[in-house]
Amino acid sequence: MGAMGRWLKEALLDVVVTVVIVLAAIPALPWARWIVLVYTPLMLLLKLGALLAAPHLPRMRRSAPEALFHVLYGINVLALLVGRWWWMAVAWVLIWGLSVAVERRQRRG
């Protein structure tokens, strides 16, 4: 498997989550909204835990470009804003910020 195949595999969950979030922004798809309602708080807790534990964890090497994850987080926030799901958009901005903070803390630690 080539480098691009490896990073696509690494980013697959993030891409699937982004698709579900875009679908959740469409009010006629309540199943997608439920997935986002459950997944988002879990993600916030995981990112907060990762931030607190970052200096003690080994740095995870990803072959996927970091910019890809920024693009996906941006699409998530934009879709939620377009869908007027304000609180979820705020939650995903926090998830995005925590992800950046974890990455920086791991680089320093």
N, C-alpha and C positions, 0 to 999 in steps of 0.2 A: 504494500500500500504506500503510495507516495505521500509527500508532506501535506499536500492539499487534502487528501483523503483522511489523514490523521486529524487535521484540525477541524475538518467538517464533522468527523465523528465526535470530537471533543465538544463542539458547539451544538450538537444535535438537540439536546434538551433545551438549550437557550432558544434555539430557532423554533422549536415546537411551542414553547411557552409564549414566544412573541406572536405566533399564529393564533393561539388560543386567546391572548389578550386582544388582538385585533378583532377577532370574532366576538369577544365579550363586549366590545364597544358598540356592537350592533344590538339594540334592545330586543330584537326578536329571537335571540339565542340565549335563553336563560341558563342552559346547561353550561355554556362557556363562562357565564358570569359566576356560577357556583364554583367552578374550578378556580377562577381567579380569586374569589373570596376566601377559599381555603388555602391556596398556594401562597398568596401574598404575605399573610402574617407569618406563615412558616418560614418563608424566605427571609423576612425581616429578622426573625429570631436567629436563624442560621448565620446571617451576615453579622449580626451583633456578637454572637458567640465567636465567630471567626475573627472578628476585630479584637476581642479580648484575648483570644488565644494566639493571635498571629505571631507574636515574638517567640513563642514556644513551639511552633509548628514548623516542620521543614517546608521550605519554599517549594511550591508546586510549579513545575515547569510545564508550560502549555506550548504546543506548537501553533495553536490558533493565534492570529494576531490580536493584540489587546484592543485595537481599534474596532474589531468586529463586535466585541461585547459592548463597547460604547454605542455603536450604531444600533444594536438590538435594544439596549436600555432606552436609547432615544426614541426608537419606534414605539416601544411600550408606553412611554410617557406621552408621546404625541397622540397615539391611538386613544389612550384613556382621556386625554384632554378633549379630543374631538368628540368622543362619546359622552362628554360632560360627566365623567366619573371622577370628580375632583379629588376625593379622599384617596382613591386608589392611585391616581397620578402622583399625589404627594408621597404615598407609600413607596412607589417605584423610584421617585427621585431620591428618597432615603436609601433604598436598596442600592441604587447606582452609586451614591456617595459613600456608603459603607464599603462597597466593592473596591472603590478607588482607595479608600483609607486602608483596607486590608492589604491591598497590593503594595502600597507605599510602606506600611509598617513591616511587611515581610522583607521588603528590599533592605530596609534599615537594620532589621533584627538579625 
